[in-house]
Amino acid sequence: MDGTVRIWDVFRSKKCVQVLHHDGAVKDIQWNHNRNNILSGGYDKIVKLTDIESGTVIQKFPHSQIVTALRCHPLQSNVFVSGMIKDGIQSWDIRTNKLIKESKKFWGSVNDLEFFPDGNNILTCSDYVVRNAADKNIVVWDFDSLTAISNQIYQEAFSCTALRIHPFNNYFIAQSNANYIAIFGMNKPWKLDKRKRFEGHLVNGYPIRCNFSPESDYIVSGDSNGGIYFYEWSSSKVIKKIENAHQGICTDACWHPVLNGIVASCGWDGNVLIWG
């Protein structure tokens, strides 16, 4: 919220080693493919590509609206996609610093987006809810043309705050404001699994995220009461919960990408906590 991106040395000095700056609150951050640079965007309507060692801004990508979500293409290291609070989604070429495609035919603000593993399609969720239905809340897009393939995926009367694709199985999950994590198939027509869901935590309209463990056996989620919830993928049961981990809302929790027993969490109390 203070317009900074902070890089931390977690296991050695445990100090902030680099501070990057925006002229407004930062909504999303993504490491690039080589992990030396960071893409960041937010309320200043600019996506910045920054070298984390020197703190030098390599490139700037101006947008027409507030940037709410960023994702790098899984196969093309020079391409990323951005979502905005209005005006939909855009794809950019880092090499030329030019806009490739854009789609303004979007419903609501982009809450989150994910690439399919093959990079041919994009998955988005928004805050769009109308007439007790959210049939345009989760949308699958063709990446090359940025045209909507399907917007009839999640038809509950609740918006979704986060999307995550299972690394090994043919599923993706969505954090729903109905206070559960929904499961969908990755193949057309991307059906909702009505027999299985992950529930126990509370979302209550807050931008709460969820993530898979490195081995994809577990899911971790934040909670509007400040807790952290751990679910087993196979049984969908709560296997552990840390109550009052944060003072206020716990907005995100994620595993270390290599060390399976390490989890980081953050919340509205301004703290990043490391759990082991």
C-alpha positions in Angstrom: 0.0 0.0 0.0 3.0 2.4 0.5 4.0 1.9 -3.2 7.0 -0.3 -2.5 8.2 -3.8 -3.5 10.5 -5.3 -0.9 13.0 -8.1 -1.5 13.9 -10.0 1.7 16.8 -12.2 2.6 14.8 -14.8 4.4 17.3 -17.4 5.8 20.5 -15.4 6.3 20.3 -11.7 7.3 16.5 -11.8 7.6 16.5 -8.2 6.4 15.1 -6.2 3.5 17.9 -6.1 0.9 16.1 -4.1 -1.9 13.3 -1.7 -2.1 11.6 -0.9 -5.4 9.2 2.0 -5.9 5.9 2.8 -7.5 3.9 6.0 -7.4 0.9 4.2 -5.8 -0.1 0.9 -4.1 1.3 -2.2 -5.7 -1.3 -4.9 -6.6 0.8 -7.7 -8.0 4.4 -8.9 -8.4 5.8 -11.7 -10.5 9.3 -13.1 -10.9 10.4 -13.5 -14.5 11.8 -16.8 -15.9 15.4 -16.3 -14.9 14.4 -15.0 -11.4 16.7 -12.0 -11.7 14.0 -9.5 -12.6 10.6 -8.7 -11.2 7.4 -7.5 -12.9 5.3 -5.2 -10.7 2.2 -3.1 -11.2 -0.5 -1.3 -9.4 -2.3 2.0 -8.9 0.2 4.1 -10.8 -1.0 2.3 -14.0 2.6 1.3 -14.9 4.1 -2.2 -15.0 7.8 -2.1 -14.3 10.5 -4.6 -15.1 13.2 -4.2 -12.5 16.6 -5.8 -11.9 16.5 -6.9 -8.2 20.3 -6.8 -7.7 20.7 -3.1 -8.6 17.2 -1.9 -8.2 17.3 -0.5 -11.8 14.1 -0.2 -13.7 14.8 -1.9 -17.1 11.5 -1.2 -18.8 8.1 0.5 -18.2 4.8 -0.6 -19.7 2.2 2.2 -19.4 -1.5 1.1 -19.0 -4.8 3.0 -19.2 -6.1 1.7 -15.9 -4.9 0.4 -12.5 -3.1 -2.9 -13.0 -4.5 -5.7 -10.8 -2.8 -8.9 -12.0 0.3 -10.0 -13.8 1.5 -13.4 -15.2 4.5 -14.3 -17.3 3.9 -16.7 -20.3 5.0 -20.2 -19.2 6.9 -20.9 -22.5 7.7 -17.5 -24.0 10.0 -15.7 -21.6 9.6 -12.4 -23.4 5.8 -12.2 -23.0 3.6 -11.3 -20.1 -0.2 -10.6 -19.6 -1.7 -7.9 -17.4 -5.2 -7.5 -16.0 -6.7 -4.2 -15.1 -9.4 -2.8 -12.9 -11.2 -1.7 -16.1 -10.4 -2.2 -19.8 -9.8 -6.0 -19.4 -6.5 -7.8 -20.2 -3.4 -7.1 -22.3 -0.4 -9.1 -23.6 3.0 -7.4 -23.9 6.3 -8.2 -25.6 9.2 -7.3 -23.3 11.8 -7.3 -26.2 10.0 -4.6 -28.1 8.2 -2.9 -25.2 5.0 -3.0 -27.3 1.4 -4.2 -26.7 0.7 -7.4 -28.6 -3.1 -7.8 -28.0 -5.8 -6.4 -25.8 -9.3 -7.3 -24.9 -11.6 -4.7 -23.5 -14.6 -7.0 -23.6 -14.1 -7.9 -19.9 -16.7 -8.1 -17.1 -15.6 -6.3 -14.0 -12.1 -5.9 -12.5 -9.5 -8.7 -13.1 -9.0 -10.3 -9.7 -6.5 -12.9 -10.8 -5.3 -14.7 -13.9 -3.4 -17.9 -14.8 -1.9 -19.4 -18.0 -2.7 -22.9 -19.0 0.5 -25.0 -18.9 0.7 -25.0 -22.7 0.4 -21.2 -22.9 -2.5 -21.4 -25.4 -5.2 -20.2 -23.0 -5.6 -17.8 -20.1 -7.9 -18.3 -17.1 -9.3 -15.1 -15.4 -11.6 -14.3 -12.5 -13.3 -11.0 -11.8 -15.6 -9.3 -9.3 -18.5 -9.4 -11.8 -21.8 -10.5 -10.1 -25.2 -9.5 -11.4 -28.8 -10.7 -10.9 -27.7 -13.3 -8.4 -25.4 -15.0 -10.9 -21.7 -14.9 -11.6 -21.7 -16.7 -14.9 -19.0 -14.4 -16.3 -16.8 -14.5 -13.2 -14.4 -17.2 -14.4 -13.5 -17.0 -18.1 -11.2 -19.0 -20.4 -9.5 -16.9 -23.1 -7.6 -17.8 -26.3 -4.2 -16.3 -25.8 -3.4 -15.5 -29.4 -6.6 -13.5 -30.1 -7.6 -12.7 -26.5 -11.2 -13.7 -27.3 -13.4 -15.4 -24.7 -13.8 -19.1 -25.3 -16.2 -19.8 -22.3 -17.7 -17.6 -19.6 -20.2 -20.2 -18.3 -17.8 -22.0 -16.0 -18.8 -20.9 -12.5 -22.5 -20.0 -12.1 -22.8 -19.5 -8.4 -23.8 -16.0 -7.1 -20.3 -15.3 -5.7 -17.2 -13.8 -7.2 -13.8 -15.4 -7.0 -10.6 -13.8 -5.6 -7.8 -16.2 -6.8 -7.1 -19.0 -9.3 -4.4 -21.7 -9.2 -3.7 -24.5 -11.6 -2.8 -27.9 -10.2 0.8 -28.6 -11.4 0.3 -32.4 -12.0 -3.4 -33.2 -12.2 -5.9 -31.9 -14.7 -7.6 -29.5 -12.4 -7.6 -25.8 -11.3 -9.0 -24.3 -8.1 -10.8 -21.0 -7.4 -11.1 -19.1 -4.1 -14.8 -18.3 -3.9 -16.4 -15.6 -1.8 -18.8 -18.3 -0.7 -16.1 -19.3 1.8 -14.8 -22.3 0.0 -12.2 -23.3 -2.7 -13.9 -24.8 -5.7 -12.4 -27.4 -8.0 -12.7 -27.4 -11.8 -11.6 -29.7 -14.6 -9.0 -28.4 -17.0 -10.6 -29.9 -20.1 -13.5 -28.3 -21.9 -16.2 -27.5 -20.7 -14.2 -27.0 -17.5 -16.8 -28.4 -15.2 -17.2 -27.6 -11.5 -16.7 -30.6 -9.2 -19.9 -30.5 -7.1 -18.9 -33.3 -4.8 -15.6 -32.0 -3.5 -14.5 -28.6 -2.2 -12.2 -27.1 0.5 -14.1 -25.3 3.2 -13.5 -24.2 6.7 -11.8 -20.8 6.2 -13.6 -17.6 5.6 -13.2 -15.2 2.7 -16.1 -12.7 3.3 -15.3 -10.5 0.4 -11.6 -9.9 1.1 -8.8 -10.5 -1.5 -7.7 -13.8 0.0 -5.4 -16.2 -2.0 -4.6 -19.9 -1.9 -1.7 -22.0 -3.2 -0.6 -25.6 -3.8 2.3 -27.2 -2.0 5.4 -28.1 -4.1 4.3 -31.7 -4.3 0.7 -30.6 -4.8 -0.5 -32.8 -2.0 -1.8 -29.9 0.0 -3.5 -26.5 -0.3 -2.9 -23.5 2.0 -5.3 -20.6 2.3 -5.5 -17.3 4.1 -8.5 -16.4 6.2 -10.6 -13.3 7.0 -10.1 -13.9 10.7 -6.3 -13.9 10.4 -5.8 -17.7 10.3 -4.0 -20.1 8.0 -5.7 -23.2 6.8 -4.0 -26.3 5.4 -6.1 -28.8 3.3 -5.2 -32.3 2.0 -5.9 -32.5 -1.7 -7.0 -36.1 -1.8 -9.6 -35.9 1.0 -10.3 -32.1 0.9 -10.1 -32.1 4.8 -8.5 -29.5 7.0 -5.4 -31.1 8.3 -4.0 -28.1 10.2 -5.0 -24.6 11.0 -3.1 -21.8 12.7 -5.6 -19.4 14.3 -4.8 -15.7 14.7 -1.6 -16.0 12.7 -2.1 -12.4 11.8 -3.8 -9.5 13.5 -6.7 -8.9 11.1 -7.1 -10.5 7.7 -4.5 -13.0 6.4 -4.6 -12.3 2.6 -2.1 -14.9 1.3 0.0 -17.9 2.2 2.3 -19.9 0.0 4.9 -22.7 0.2 8.6 -22.3 -0.5 9.0 -23.6 -4.0 11.8 -26.1 -3.0 11.5 -26.6 0.8 8.2 -28.4 1.4 8.0 -27.6 5.1 8.4 -23.8 4.8 5.3 -21.5 4.4 5.2 -17.7 4.1 2.1 -15.7 5.0 1.1 -12.1 4.9 -1.8 -9.9 6.1 -3.3 -6.5 6.8 -1.1 -6.2 9.9 1.8 -5.4 7.6 3.8 -8.5 8.5 5.3 -11.3 6.4 5.7 -14.4 8.6 7.7 -17.6 7.8 6.4 -20.9 9.2 8.3 -24.1 9.5 
